[in-house]
Amino acid sequence: MTSPSATQDSYPYQNEPVWSKSEKAIARKAFDAALGRELHEVTQEAKRMANEIQQSSDLWDLEHYLTQGRREIDRKYDYRYSRLTQVFGRLLYENRLGEEDLRGLGEDKLKSIRSLAKFLAEDAA
Protein backbone atom coordinates (compact mmCIF):
# COMPACT_ATOMS: atom_id res chain seq x y z
CA MET A 1 0.00 0.00 0.00
CA THR A 2 1.35 3.41 -0.88
CA SER A 3 0.79 6.63 0.97
CA PRO A 4 -0.88 9.55 -0.75
CA SER A 5 1.56 11.89 -2.38
CA ALA A 6 1.22 15.43 -3.58
CA THR A 7 0.93 15.99 -7.27
CA GLN A 8 1.21 19.22 -9.14
CA ASP A 9 -2.55 19.87 -8.91
CA SER A 10 -3.54 18.28 -5.61
CA TYR A 11 -2.37 17.71 -2.08
CA PRO A 12 -2.79 14.64 0.08
CA TYR A 13 -4.97 16.49 2.57
CA GLN A 14 -8.17 18.14 1.50
CA ASN A 15 -7.84 21.30 3.62
CA GLU A 16 -4.17 21.95 2.89
CA PRO A 17 -3.77 25.28 1.08
CA VAL A 18 -2.23 25.42 -2.38
CA TRP A 19 0.54 27.99 -2.67
CA SER A 20 1.32 29.58 -6.03
CA LYS A 21 4.89 30.32 -7.01
CA SER A 22 4.42 34.06 -6.30
CA GLU A 23 2.77 33.32 -2.93
CA LYS A 24 5.69 31.09 -2.00
CA ALA A 25 8.12 33.94 -2.75
CA ILE A 26 6.05 36.40 -0.68
CA ALA A 27 5.75 33.89 2.16
CA ARG A 28 9.49 33.18 2.21
CA LYS A 29 10.33 36.89 2.28
CA ALA A 30 7.85 37.61 5.10
CA PHE A 31 8.96 34.54 7.09
CA ASP A 32 12.65 35.37 6.76
CA ALA A 33 12.06 39.03 7.68
CA ALA A 34 10.11 38.15 10.84
CA LEU A 35 12.65 35.51 11.86
CA GLY A 36 15.52 37.93 11.22
CA ARG A 37 13.89 40.62 13.37
CA GLU A 38 13.27 38.19 16.21
CA LEU A 39 16.81 36.80 16.06
CA HIS A 40 18.14 40.37 16.09
CA GLU A 41 16.15 41.07 19.28
CA VAL A 42 17.52 37.93 20.93
CA THR A 43 21.05 38.84 19.86
CA GLN A 44 20.76 42.36 21.24
CA GLU A 45 19.43 41.12 24.57
CA ALA A 46 22.13 38.43 24.78
CA LYS A 47 24.82 41.05 24.15
CA ARG A 48 23.34 43.28 26.84
CA MET A 49 23.24 40.38 29.30
CA ALA A 50 26.80 39.31 28.41
CA ASN A 51 28.07 42.84 29.03
CA GLU A 52 26.54 42.78 32.50
CA ILE A 53 27.99 39.43 33.62
CA GLN A 54 29.65 39.87 36.98
CA GLN A 55 29.31 36.47 38.59
CA SER A 56 28.86 32.89 37.49
CA SER A 57 25.10 32.94 38.07
CA ASP A 58 24.83 35.73 35.45
CA LEU A 59 26.48 33.41 32.94
CA TRP A 60 23.89 30.71 33.59
CA ASP A 61 21.11 33.29 33.31
CA LEU A 62 22.40 34.11 29.84
CA GLU A 63 22.57 30.44 28.94
CA HIS A 64 18.98 29.96 30.16
CA TYR A 65 17.78 32.99 28.18
CA LEU A 66 19.40 31.69 24.98
CA THR A 67 18.06 28.17 25.47
CA GLN A 68 14.52 29.41 26.07
CA GLY A 69 14.76 31.79 23.12
CA ARG A 70 15.91 29.03 20.80
CA ARG A 71 13.11 26.71 21.92
CA GLU A 72 10.48 29.39 21.39
CA ILE A 73 11.84 30.31 17.96
CA ASP A 74 12.08 26.65 16.93
CA ARG A 75 8.44 26.10 17.97
CA LYS A 76 7.17 29.27 16.33
CA TYR A 77 8.95 29.31 12.97
CA ASP A 78 7.83 26.31 10.94
CA TYR A 79 8.17 26.82 7.19
CA ARG A 80 5.97 23.99 6.03
CA TYR A 81 3.32 25.25 3.63
CA SER A 82 0.68 23.32 5.55
CA ARG A 83 1.56 25.37 8.68
CA LEU A 84 2.34 28.81 7.27
CA THR A 85 -1.10 30.34 7.73
CA GLN A 86 -0.93 29.44 11.44
CA VAL A 87 2.65 30.71 11.71
CA PHE A 88 1.73 33.99 10.01
CA GLY A 89 -1.40 34.35 12.15
CA ARG A 90 0.69 34.13 15.30
CA LEU A 91 3.35 36.48 13.93
CA LEU A 92 0.65 38.98 12.93
CA TYR A 93 -0.85 38.76 16.43
CA GLU A 94 2.60 39.34 17.98
CA ASN A 95 3.22 42.30 15.64
CA ARG A 96 6.24 40.56 14.19
CA LEU A 97 4.59 40.85 10.78
CA GLY A 98 2.29 43.46 9.34
CA GLU A 99 -0.41 42.95 6.74
CA GLU A 100 1.82 44.80 4.27
CA ASP A 101 4.37 41.96 4.60
CA LEU A 102 1.70 39.53 3.41
CA ARG A 103 0.40 41.62 0.50
CA GLY A 104 0.03 39.39 -2.54
CA LEU A 105 -1.11 36.26 -0.73
CA GLY A 106 -4.48 34.88 -1.77
CA GLU A 107 -7.55 36.11 0.07
CA ASP A 108 -8.19 32.57 1.37
CA LYS A 109 -4.82 32.55 3.14
CA LEU A 110 -5.15 36.13 4.39
CA LYS A 111 -8.57 35.31 5.83
CA SER A 112 -7.13 32.35 7.77
CA ILE A 113 -4.16 34.42 8.97
CA ARG A 114 -6.35 37.31 10.13
CA SER A 115 -8.79 34.93 11.77
CA LEU A 116 -6.07 33.27 13.86
CA ALA A 117 -4.54 36.63 14.82
CA LYS A 118 -7.97 37.86 15.92
CA PHE A 119 -8.61 34.65 17.89
CA LEU A 120 -5.27 34.96 19.70
CA ALA A 121 -5.96 38.61 20.53
CA GLU A 122 -9.40 37.78 21.91
CA ASP A 123 -8.03 34.82 23.83
CA ALA A 124 -5.35 37.01 25.43
CA ALA A 125 -7.86 39.67 26.45
FIKOLZA-1660 file (N, C-alpha, C; in steps of 0.1 Angstrom, whole numbers, plus 5000, padded with zeros to 4 digits):
% residues 125
   i   px   py   pz ch aa at
   1 5008 4988 5000  A  M  N
   1 5000 5000 5000  A  M CA
   1 5009 5012 5000  A  M  C
   2 5005 5022 4992  A  T  N
   2 5014 5034 4991  A  T CA
   2 5006 5045 4998  A  T  C
   3 5014 5055 5003  A  S  N
   3 5008 5066 5010  A  S CA
   3 5004 5077 4999  A  S  C
   4 4995 5085 5002  A  P  N
   4 4991 5096 4992  A  P CA
   4 5003 5105 4991  A  P  C
   5 5005 5109 4979  A  S  N
   5 5016 5119 4976  A  S CA
   5 5010 5131 4969  A  S  C
   6 5017 5142 4971  A  A  N
   6 5012 5154 4964  A  A CA
   6 5016 5154 4949  A  A  C
   7 5007 5158 4941  A  T  N
   7 5009 5160 4927  A  T CA
   7 5009 5175 4924  A  T  C
   8 5011 5178 4912  A  Q  N
   8 5012 5192 4909  A  Q CA
   8 4999 5199 4911  A  Q  C
   9 4988 5192 4910  A  D  N
   9 4975 5199 4911  A  D CA
   9 4967 5195 4924  A  D  C
  10 4972 5186 4932  A  S  N
  10 4965 5183 4944  A  S CA
  10 4974 5180 4955  A  S  C
  11 4969 5180 4967  A  Y  N
  11 4976 5177 4979  A  Y CA
  11 4970 5165 4986  A  Y  C
  12 4978 5158 4994  A  P  N
  12 4972 5146 5001  A  P CA
  12 4961 5149 5011  A  P  C
  13 4960 5162 5016  A  Y  N
  13 4950 5165 5026  A  Y CA
  13 4941 5175 5020  A  Y  C
  14 4928 5173 5021  A  Q  N
  14 4918 5181 5015  A  Q CA
  14 4919 5196 5019  A  Q  C
  15 4922 5199 5031  A  N  N
  15 4922 5213 5036  A  N CA
  15 4935 5220 5035  A  N  C
  16 4945 5213 5030  A  E  N
  16 4958 5220 5029  A  E CA
  16 4958 5230 5018  A  E  C
  17 4963 5242 5021  A  P  N
  17 4962 5253 5011  A  P CA
  17 4972 5250 5000  A  P  C
  18 4969 5255 4988  A  V  N
  18 4978 5254 4976  A  V CA
  18 4985 5268 4975  A  V  C
  19 4998 5268 4974  A  W  N
  19 5005 5280 4973  A  W CA
  19 5011 5282 4959  A  W  C
  20 5008 5293 4953  A  S  N
  20 5013 5296 4940  A  S CA
  20 5028 5299 4941  A  S  C
  21 5035 5300 4930  A  K  N
  21 5049 5303 4930  A  K CA
  21 5051 5317 4936  A  K  C
  22 5043 5327 4932  A  S  N
  22 5044 5341 4937  A  S CA
  22 5041 5341 4952  A  S  C
  23 5031 5334 4956  A  E  N
  23 5028 5333 4971  A  E CA
  23 5039 5327 4979  A  E  C
  24 5046 5317 4973  A  K  N
  24 5057 5311 4980  A  K CA
  24 5068 5321 4982  A  K  C
  25 5071 5329 4972  A  A  N
  25 5081 5339 4972  A  A CA
  25 5078 5350 4983  A  A  C
  26 5065 5354 4983  A  I  N
  26 5061 5364 4993  A  I CA
  26 5062 5358 5007  A  I  C
  27 5057 5346 5009  A  A  N
  27 5058 5339 5022  A  A CA
  27 5072 5338 5027  A  A  C
  28 5081 5334 5018  A  R  N
  28 5095 5332 5022  A  R CA
  28 5101 5345 5027  A  R  C
  29 5098 5356 5019  A  K  N
  29 5103 5369 5023  A  K CA
  29 5098 5374 5036  A  K  C
  30 5085 5372 5038  A  A  N
  30 5078 5376 5051  A  A CA
  30 5084 5368 5063  A  A  C
  31 5085 5355 5061  A  F  N
  31 5090 5345 5071  A  F CA
  31 5104 5349 5075  A  F  C
  32 5113 5351 5065  A  D  N
  32 5127 5354 5068  A  D CA
  32 5128 5367 5074  A  D  C
  33 5120 5377 5071  A  A  N
  33 5121 5390 5077  A  A CA
  33 5117 5390 5092  A  A  C
  34 5106 5383 5094  A  A  N
  34 5101 5382 5108  A  A CA
  34 5111 5374 5117  A  A  C
  35 5116 5363 5111  A  L  N
  35 5126 5355 5119  A  L CA
  35 5139 5364 5121  A  L  C
  36 5143 5371 5111  A  G  N
  36 5155 5379 5112  A  G CA
  36 5153 5390 5123  A  G  C
  37 5141 5396 5123  A  R  N
  37 5139 5406 5134  A  R CA
  37 5139 5400 5148  A  R  C
  38 5133 5388 5149  A  E  N
  38 5133 5382 5162  A  E CA
  38 5147 5377 5166  A  E  C
  39 5154 5372 5157  A  L  N
  39 5168 5368 5161  A  L CA
  39 5177 5380 5164  A  L  C
  40 5174 5391 5158  A  H  N
  40 5181 5404 5161  A  H CA
  40 5178 5408 5175  A  H  C
  41 5165 5407 5179  A  E  N
  41 5161 5411 5193  A  E CA
  41 5168 5402 5203  A  E  C
  42 5169 5389 5200  A  V  N
  42 5175 5379 5209  A  V CA
  42 5190 5382 5210  A  V  C
  43 5196 5385 5199  A  T  N
  43 5210 5388 5199  A  T CA
  43 5214 5401 5207  A  T  C
  44 5205 5411 5205  A  Q  N
  44 5208 5424 5212  A  Q CA
  44 5206 5421 5227  A  Q  C
  45 5196 5414 5231  A  E  N
  45 5194 5411 5246  A  E CA
  45 5206 5403 5251  A  E  C
  46 5210 5393 5243  A  A  N
  46 5221 5384 5248  A  A CA
  46 5234 5392 5249  A  A  C
  47 5237 5402 5240  A  K  N
  47 5248 5410 5241  A  K CA
  47 5247 5419 5254  A  K  C
  48 5235 5425 5257  A  R  N
  48 5233 5433 5268  A  R CA
  48 5236 5425 5281  A  R  C
  49 5230 5412 5281  A  M  N
  49 5232 5404 5293  A  M CA
  49 5247 5400 5295  A  M  C
  50 5254 5397 5284  A  A  N
  50 5268 5393 5284  A  A CA
  50 5277 5405 5289  A  A  C
  51 5273 5417 5286  A  N  N
  51 5281 5428 5290  A  N CA
  51 5279 5431 5305  A  N  C
  52 5268 5426 5311  A  E  N
  52 5265 5428 5325  A  E CA
  52 5269 5416 5334  A  E  C
  53 5276 5406 5328  A  I  N
  53 5280 5394 5336  A  I CA
  53 5290 5399 5346  A  I  C
  54 5287 5395 5359  A  Q  N
  54 5297 5399 5370  A  Q CA
  54 5300 5387 5379  A  Q  C
  55 5291 5377 5378  A  Q  N
  55 5293 5365 5386  A  Q CA
  55 5288 5353 5378  A  Q  C
  56 5292 5341 5383  A  S  N
  56 5289 5329 5375  A  S CA
  56 5274 5327 5373  A  S  C
  57 5265 5331 5382  A  S  N
  57 5251 5329 5381  A  S CA
  57 5246 5338 5369  A  S  C
  58 5252 5349 5366  A  D  N
  58 5248 5357 5355  A  D CA
  58 5251 5350 5342  A  D  C
  59 5261 5342 5341  A  L  N
  59 5265 5334 5329  A  L CA
  59 5254 5324 5327  A  L  C
  60 5249 5317 5337  A  W  N
  60 5239 5307 5336  A  W CA
  60 5225 5313 5333  A  W  C
  61 5223 5326 5337  A  D  N
  61 5211 5333 5333  A  D CA
  61 5211 5335 5318  A  D  C
  62 5223 5339 5313  A  L  N
  62 5224 5341 5298  A  L CA
  62 5222 5328 5291  A  L  C
  63 5228 5318 5296  A  E  N
  63 5226 5304 5289  A  E CA
  63 5211 5300 5289  A  E  C
  64 5204 5303 5300  A  H  N
  64 5190 5300 5302  A  H CA
  64 5182 5308 5292  A  H  C
  65 5185 5321 5291  A  Y  N
  65 5178 5330 5282  A  Y CA
  65 5179 5325 5267  A  Y  C
  66 5191 5322 5263  A  L  N
  66 5194 5317 5250  A  L CA
  66 5187 5304 5247  A  L  C
  67 5187 5295 5256  A  T  N
  67 5181 5282 5255  A  T CA
  67 5166 5283 5253  A  T  C
  68 5160 5292 5262  A  Q  N
  68 5145 5294 5261  A  Q CA
  68 5142 5301 5248  A  Q  C
  69 5150 5311 5244  A  G  N
  69 5148 5318 5231  A  G CA
  69 5148 5309 5219  A  G  C
  70 5158 5300 5219  A  R  N
  70 5159 5290 5208  A  R CA
  70 5147 5281 5208  A  R  C
  71 5143 5276 5219  A  R  N
  71 5131 5267 5219  A  R CA
  71 5119 5274 5214  A  R  C
  72 5117 5286 5218  A  E  N
  72 5105 5294 5214  A  E CA
  72 5105 5296 5199  A  E  C
  73 5117 5300 5194  A  I  N
  73 5118 5303 5180  A  I CA
  73 5117 5290 5172  A  I  C
  74 5122 5279 5176  A  D  N
  74 5121 5267 5169  A  D CA
  74 5106 5262 5169  A  D  C
  75 5099 5265 5179  A  R  N
  75 5084 5261 5180  A  R CA
  75 5076 5270 5171  A  R  C
  76 5080 5283 5170  A  K  N
  76 5072 5293 5163  A  K CA
  76 5074 5293 5148  A  K  C
  77 5086 5291 5144  A  Y  N
  77 5090 5293 5130  A  Y CA
  77 5090 5280 5123  A  Y  C
  78 5079 5276 5116  A  D  N
  78 5078 5263 5109  A  D CA
  78 5075 5266 5095  A  D  C
  79 5084 5264 5086  A  Y  N
  79 5082 5268 5072  A  Y CA
  79 5077 5256 5064  A  Y  C
  80 5067 5250 5069  A  R  N
  80 5060 5240 5060  A  R CA
  80 5047 5247 5055  A  R  C
  81 5044 5245 5042  A  Y  N
  81 5033 5253 5036  A  Y CA
  81 5020 5249 5043  A  Y  C
  82 5019 5237 5048  A  S  N
  82 5007 5233 5056  A  S CA
  82 5005 5241 5069  A  S  C
  83 5016 5247 5074  A  R  N
  83 5016 5254 5087  A  R CA
  83 5017 5269 5086  A  R  C
  84 5020 5274 5074  A  L  N
  84 5023 5288 5073  A  L CA
  84 5012 5298 5076  A  L  C
  85 5000 5294 5073  A  T  N
  85 4989 5303 5077  A  T CA
  85 4988 5305 5093  A  T  C
  86 4991 5294 5100  A  Q  N
  86 4991 5294 5114  A  Q CA
  86 5003 5302 5119  A  Q  C
  87 5014 5300 5113  A  V  N
  87 5026 5307 5117  A  V CA
  87 5024 5322 5115  A  V  C
  88 5019 5326 5103  A  F  N
  88 5017 5340 5100  A  F CA
  88 5006 5346 5109  A  F  C
  89 4996 5338 5112  A  G  N
  89 4986 5343 5122  A  G CA
  89 4992 5347 5135  A  G  C
  90 5000 5338 5140  A  R  N
  90 5007 5341 5153  A  R CA
  90 5016 5353 5152  A  R  C
  91 5024 5354 5141  A  L  N
  91 5033 5365 5139  A  L CA
  91 5026 5378 5137  A  L  C
  92 5015 5378 5131  A  L  N
  92 5007 5390 5129  A  L CA
  92 5001 5394 5143  A  L  C
  93 4996 5385 5151  A  Y  N
  93 4991 5388 5164  A  Y CA
  93 5002 5394 5173  A  Y  C
  94 5015 5389 5172  A  E  N
  94 5026 5393 5180  A  E CA
  94 5032 5406 5174  A  E  C
  95 5027 5411 5163  A  N  N
  95 5032 5423 5156  A  N CA
  95 5046 5421 5151  A  N  C
  96 5050 5409 5148  A  R  N
  96 5062 5406 5142  A  R CA
  96 5061 5406 5127  A  R  C
  97 5049 5407 5122  A  L  N
  97 5046 5409 5108  A  L CA
  97 5035 5419 5107  A  L  C
  98 5034 5426 5096  A  G  N
  98 5023 5435 5093  A  G CA
  98 5016 5429 5081  A  G  C
  99 5003 5434 5079  A  E  N
  99 4996 5429 5067  A  E CA
  99 5003 5433 5055  A  E  C
 100 5011 5444 5055  A  E  N
 100 5018 5448 5043  A  E CA
 100 5029 5438 5039  A  E  C
 101 5034 5430 5049  A  D  N
 101 5044 5420 5046  A  D CA
 101 5037 5408 5039  A  D  C
 102 5024 5407 5040  A  L  N
 102 5017 5395 5034  A  L CA
 102 5010 5399 5021  A  L  C
 103 5011 5411 5017  A  R  N
 103 5004 5416 5005  A  R CA
 103 5008 5408 4993  A  R  C
 104 4998 5403 4986  A  G  N
 104 5000 5394 4975  A  G CA
 104 4996 5380 4977  A  G  C
 105 4994 5376 4990  A  L  N
 105 4989 5363 4993  A  L CA
 105 4974 5362 4989  A  L  C
 106 4969 5350 4986  A  G  N
 106 4955 5349 4982  A  G CA
 106 4946 5352 4994  A  G  C
 107 4934 5357 4990  A  E  N
 107 4925 5361 5001  A  E CA
 107 4921 5350 5010  A  E  C
 108 4921 5337 5005  A  D  N
 108 4918 5326 5014  A  D CA
 108 4929 5324 5025  A  D  C
 109 4941 5326 5021  A  K  N
 109 4952 5325 5031  A  K CA
 109 4951 5337 5041  A  K  C
 110 4949 5349 5035  A  L  N
 110 4948 5361 5044  A  L CA
 110 4937 5360 5054  A  L  C
 111 4926 5355 5049  A  K  N
 111 4914 5353 5058  A  K CA
 111 4918 5344 5070  A  K  C
 112 4925 5333 5067  A  S  N
 112 4929 5324 5078  A  S CA
 112 4939 5330 5087  A  S  C
 113 4948 5338 5082  A  I  N
 113 4958 5344 5090  A  I CA
 113 4952 5354 5099  A  I  C
 114 4943 5363 5093  A  R  N
 114 4936 5373 5101  A  R CA
 114 4928 5367 5112  A  R  C
 115 4921 5356 5108  A  S  N
 115 4912 5349 5118  A  S CA
 115 4920 5344 5130  A  S  C
 116 4931 5338 5128  A  L  N
 116 4939 5333 5139  A  L CA
 116 4945 5344 5147  A  L  C
 117 4950 5355 5141  A  A  N
 117 4955 5366 5148  A  A CA
 117 4944 5372 5157  A  A  C
 118 4932 5373 5152  A  K  N
 118 4920 5379 5159  A  K CA
 118 4917 5369 5171  A  K  C
 119 4917 5356 5168  A  F  N
 119 4914 5347 5179  A  F CA
 119 4924 5348 5190  A  F  C
 120 4937 5348 5187  A  L  N
 120 4947 5350 5197  A  L CA
 120 4946 5362 5205  A  L  C
 121 4942 5373 5198  A  A  N
 121 4940 5386 5205  A  A CA
 121 4929 5385 5215  A  A  C
 122 4918 5379 5211  A  E  N
 122 4906 5378 5219  A  E CA
 122 4909 5368 5231  A  E  C
 123 4916 5358 5228  A  D  N
 123 4920 5348 5238  A  D CA
 123 4929 5354 5249  A  D  C
 124 4937 5364 5245  A  A  N
 124 4946 5370 5254  A  A CA
 124 4940 5381 5263  A  A  C
 125 4928 5386 5258  A  A  N
 125 4921 5397 5264  A  A CA
 125 4913 5392 5277  A  A  C
% end
